[in-house]
Structure formats: structure tokens, C-alpha cells
């Protein structure tokens, strides 16, 4: 009875001397696959790290742009607020100027002589508790010609019966109405925009000239 040989001698008998070469080739193939896998993993990790770095760079750039934008917006807002404050202040200054010109015209019409003297005549704000005789006498324009109280409404006239303003002459020798709301020096800057509805019936002025 013949028996089949096993083990390496049997395999060698079946495949001959090529078997060790096959094992070697297989091991080389597996080594190459493993090396390729390792290289791919390393390469993939490098790409991920590169991507992370690029994302971090973009985040820093975006953060910088956002800060610059917020700073620019804050600067523009501050400038607009400053411009608005300047506009309000200028509007008030022009409104007071218009009132002073109206007071000068009222004085011109209230003086018996129409305004005489060695130099230009003056309009001075009247203190609510003092007479224009006292106000003028304490200044370089020491003679009082008149005490005028004037006011006007905002807006264009819409009819011929509509009140556009008020005027009154208390005379030089008396303090007249001592309501502090008629005193420009003691008024608030925006009081020039107020009218009779808020109790600002008049602003009072002294018409003064040099002797």
C-alpha cells in the first residue's frame, strides 16, 4: 500500500522548487500593500493637517476683517452722531440769530428818533428782574430807548387772520413781567424752538444807545 507523503517534502514534490519563490513573492506583495497603506495614511494625515491649518488661517483672516468692519461701523456711527450734534447746535445758533435780528428791527421801530447817537445802537438781553434803564446804564450804551418783548410762531402763514407773533413794550423804567421764561440768558439752548404752548410767550430785549 502506497502512502502519500505530507509536509514540506510533499509540497515540494507537488510544486517543485518554485514554492519558496511563491512564498517570497507573496510576502513582498503583502509588504508593498502594507507600505502603501501606511503611505496613504501618512499622506491623508498630512492633507488633514494642511486643511486644518488653512481653516485656521481663514478664521483668523475673517476675524480680522470682522473686527475692522465693526471698528469702521463704530467710527462712522460716532461721526454721524457728532455731525448731528453739530447740526442741532448750528440750528439753535441760527434760530437765536434770527430772534436777535427781529429784536433789532423791533428796537428800530420802537425808538422815537429811529435810533440816534455817536455810534451804532445796541440790543441787549433783558434780565427778568431788572429794568432796561438799569441794563443799558450798566453798559457802554447807557441810555434806554425802549424795552421790547417779541415772539413768533414757526411755519408759514396759512391765512390773513392767523397770529404769527406777539410784541409788547413794558417801558424802560420798570422790570415789567418778571417771568424767568422771558429771559434769554437764563434759557436753555433749545428753548428758542419753544413757543406759547410751552409757556415761552416772549423774549425781552433792551434797546440801548450811547449818550
C-alpha positions in Angstrom: 0.0 0.0 0.0 1.4 3.2 -1.0 1.2 6.2 1.3 1.0 9.9 0.2 3.9 11.9 1.6 3.0 15.1 3.6 4.8 18.1 4.9 7.3 20.2 3.1 8.6 17.3 1.2 5.1 16.6 -0.2 4.6 20.3 -1.1 8.0 20.4 -2.6 7.2 17.3 -4.5 4.0 18.9 -5.8 5.2 22.4 -6.6 8.9 21.7 -7.0 11.5 24.3 -6.3 9.1 27.2 -7.2 7.2 27.1 -3.8 9.8 29.2 -1.8 9.7 31.7 -4.6 5.9 31.9 -4.4 6.1 32.5 -0.6 8.7 35.2 -1.1 6.6 36.9 -3.8 3.5 36.8 -1.6 5.4 38.3 1.4 6.8 41.1 -0.9 3.3 41.8 -2.2 1.9 42.0 1.4 4.7 44.2 2.4 4.1 46.5 -0.6 0.3 46.7 0.3 1.1 47.5 3.9 3.7 50.1 2.9 1.1 51.7 0.5 -1.5 51.7 3.3 1.0 53.4 5.6 2.0 56.0 3.0 -1.7 56.7 2.2 -2.4 57.2 5.9 0.5 59.5 6.3 -0.4 61.4 3.2 -4.0 61.6 4.3 -3.0 62.9 7.7 -0.8 65.5 6.1 -3.7 66.7 4.0 -5.9 66.9 7.0 -3.3 68.9 8.9 -2.9 71.2 5.9 -6.7 71.6 5.7 -6.9 72.4 9.4 -4.1 75.0 9.0 -5.9 76.6 6.0 -9.1 76.7 8.0 -7.4 78.3 11.0 -5.8 80.9 8.6 -9.2 81.7 7.1 -10.8 82.0 10.6 -8.0 84.5 11.6 -8.5 86.5 8.4 -12.3 86.5 8.8 -11.9 87.6 12.5 -9.6 90.4 11.4 -12.0 91.6 8.7 -14.9 91.4 11.1 -13.0 93.5 13.7 -12.1 96.0 11.1 -15.7 96.2 9.8 -17.0 96.6 13.4 -14.4 99.3 14.0 -15.4 101.1 10.8 -19.1 101.0 11.6 -18.4 102.3 15.1 -16.3 105.1 13.7 -19.0 106.1 11.1 -21.7 106.0 13.8 -19.6 108.2 16.1 -19.0 110.7 13.2 -22.7 110.7 12.3 -23.6 111.4 16.0 -21.1 114.2 16.1 -22.4 115.7 12.8 -26.0 115.5 14.2 -24.9 117.3 17.4 -23.2 120.0 15.3 -26.3 120.4 13.1 -28.5 120.8 16.1 -26.1 123.3 17.7 -26.0 125.2 14.4 -29.8 125.2 14.0 -30.0 126.7 17.5 -27.4 129.4 16.8 -29.3 130.4 13.6 -32.6 130.5 15.4 -31.2 132.8 18.2 -29.6 134.9 15.5 -33.0 135.3 13.7 -34.6 136.3 17.0 -31.8 138.9 17.6 -32.4 140.4 14.2 -36.1 140.6 14.9 -35.3 142.3 18.2 -33.0 144.8 16.4 -35.9 145.6 13.9 -38.3 146.0 16.8 -35.9 148.4 18.6 -35.5 150.4 15.3 -39.3 150.8 15.1 -39.7 151.5 18.9 -37.3 154.4 19.4 -38.8 157.8 19.0 -35.8 159.1 16.9 -35.4 155.8 15.0 -32.0 155.3 16.5 -29.5 158.1 17.0 -26.2 158.6 18.8 -22.5 158.8 18.1 -22.2 155.1 17.3 -24.3 152.1 16.4 -27.0 151.3 18.8 -27.3 148.1 20.7 -29.8 145.4 21.6 -29.1 143.7 24.9 -30.9 140.8 26.5 -33.1 141.9 29.4 -32.7 140.3 32.8 -36.2 139.3 34.1 -35.8 141.1 37.4 -34.2 144.4 36.2 -35.4 147.3 34.2 -33.8 148.2 30.8 -32.8 151.6 32.3 -30.5 149.5 34.7 -29.4 147.1 31.9 -28.5 149.9 29.5 -27.0 152.1 32.3 -24.6 149.4 33.2 -23.2 149.0 29.7 -21.3 151.2 27.2 -24.7 152.0 25.6 -26.0 153.8 28.7 -29.4 155.3 27.5 -32.5 153.2 27.1 -34.9 154.0 24.3 -37.3 151.0 24.6 -38.0 147.6 26.2 -39.3 145.2 23.6 -40.8 141.8 24.1 -41.2 139.7 21.0 -42.1 136.2 19.9 -43.0 134.3 16.7 -44.6 131.1 15.6 -42.9 128.6 13.4 -44.1 127.8 9.9 -45.6 129.7 7.0 -48.7 131.7 7.4 -51.8 130.0 6.1 -54.4 132.7 6.5 -54.6 136.5 6.9 -56.2 136.2 10.4 -53.5 133.8 11.8 -51.3 135.1 14.6 -47.7 135.0 13.5 -46.1 136.5 16.6 -46.5 138.8 19.6 -44.9 142.0 20.8 -45.1 144.2 23.9 -43.3 147.3 25.3 -43.0 147.5 29.0 -41.1 150.8 29.1 -37.5 151.4 30.2 -38.2 152.2 33.8 -39.8 149.0 35.1 -38.8 145.4 35.3 -42.2 144.6 33.8 -43.2 140.9 33.7 -40.5 139.1 35.8 -41.3 135.6 34.4 -37.9 133.9 34.1 -39.1 132.2 30.9 -38.8 135.6 29.1 -35.1 135.8 30.0 -32.8 134.6 27.1 -29.7 134.4 29.2 -31.4 132.0 31.6 -33.0 129.9 28.9 -31.9 126.6 27.6 -30.2 126.3 24.2 -33.2 124.7 22.6 -35.8 127.0 24.2 -35.6 129.1 21.1 -37.6 126.5 19.4 -40.4 126.6 22.0 -43.4 128.8 21.8 -46.6 129.9 23.7 -47.7 126.2 24.1 -44.7 125.6 26.4 -45.1 129.0 28.2 -42.4 130.8 26.2 -44.5 133.8 25.3 -41.8 136.3 24.8 -38.1 137.0 24.9 -37.4 140.5 26.2 -34.7 142.9 25.0 -33.4 146.4 25.8 -32.9 149.0 23.1 -29.8 150.9 24.2 -27.7 153.7 22.8 -24.8 155.9 23.8 -25.4 159.4 25.1 
